[in-house]
Amino acid sequence: MRKLLIMANWKMNKTAGEAVAFFDSLPALPAEVDTAVFAPLTALDALSKAPLAGVGLGAQNFHPAAAGAFTGEVSLAMLAPFGVRYVLTGHSERRDLFKESDAFVAEKYWAAADYGMMPVLCVGESMAIREAGGAEAHTRAQLDAVFGDMTGRVLPKEVIIAYEPIWAIGTGLTATAEDAEAMCASLRAHLADRLGKDVAAQARILYGGSVKPDNCAALFAQENIDGGLIGGASLEPASFAALVEKGCASCG
Ligand SMILES: O=C[C@H](O)COP(=O)(O)O
């Protein structure tokens, strides 16, 4: 039985003060659900000193190198002192807007795993790819870019994948629960091929893309959807708490 995992991706929102204020207003969350927030880098210091009521701390971005001439970047060792446990890799906004290639995403994923952090690997197709019938092949190839050659690799403590169809991100369009379930089931089957049945059975696969308190229950009730990676609806404490409460209820 996989525990529900609800992760907030605040993207480029919230100053350090606003991030702390979010937690000041956050109602108590049910312990039956794992939660985390991917905060902006500039809020991590303040959050590391604030009571987060059991919500894990994540960073949205980092550079895979240990140190060096990478102006504007931060390393995993720079994030660790703030209690960062999770890092995002392969988010479509990093892939599309900042031209992160499959190879660079893989480099980031394994750097985080080697460092002992938990990378969340995001995959997802554009509308053009979906309409051409290539959604499964595209997202499976994105998994292969990371897990295709496991020579010398040691998996992170937990494999977490976020399936986020690009056309659903921030658009108000959500994949139907059935479509999202079919994609997540396909990804889990592919993980079984690449990493073995046990790893695939334990991996948590999240859905992301315009998840809101009023549409999350049907998504989180699906067999192969183990939670959500939430953007817009995670910005307000009441909305985030409602997602966690409804998700908890939908999983019995
Ligand atoms: O990382 C989160 C996703 O990009 C989803 O964002 P959204 O909930 O605003 O559509």
The ligand as an ORCA input file, in Angstrom:
! r2SCAN-3c Opt
* xyz 0 1
  O       4.621     21.403    -10.688
  C       3.413     21.580    -10.778
  C       2.762     21.541    -12.056
  O       3.472     22.218    -13.024
  C       1.295     21.797    -12.040
  O       0.997     23.169    -11.982
  P      -0.536     23.607    -11.876
  O      -1.124     22.838    -10.719
  O      -0.505     25.077    -11.619
  O      -1.183     23.223    -13.163
*
